Amino acid sequence: MLRIFATVPFVLVALPALGADISLEFSFVTHTSDRMSQQIGAGDAEKITAAKAFGVAEFADGRRAIKKFVYVSGGGAPIAGISNYTFENGDGITATFSVDETYTGTYTVVGGTGEYEGAAGSGQFKPAAVEGWGAGGDTLAWTGSFHLTTK
């Protein structure tokens, strides 16, 4: 009787830990590229502005991400919006945010893709001091962090 043995290759793939807690520190530069305002009353507090912006973030671990976001401000309310960070490998983090009168902001992570699929968590950001750049304007520098839990 002839016996035939076949070998089956075994491949070990590294997957992110389920339920992993992740902290990410980063700095980023943003630029508002498209802005539209509407006066709804007599004063500055009665003006609504909606804008689209983009930027580049550099994370403490050396990775970079493109940041795209939209925001609304005015009417006596703080700035609020939604932001997406897309890393060079295609993984991404999506977060809503709000910004107070000092330009200090908070993130609520609402999801992600790739390594960050199903991510939830929070974060914060604040203006970074960059010599030669004034406060306000269309191009700004920031520092920030995310604190995530992945599925």
Secondary structure, 3 states (H helix, E strand, C coil): CCCCCCCCCCCCCCCCCCCCEEEEEEEEEEEEEEEEEEECCCCHHHEEEEEEEEEEEEECCCCEEEEEEEEEEECCEEEEEEEEEEECCCCEEEEEEEECCCCCEEEEEEEEEHHHCCCEEEEEEEECCCCCCCCCCCEEEEEEEEEEECC
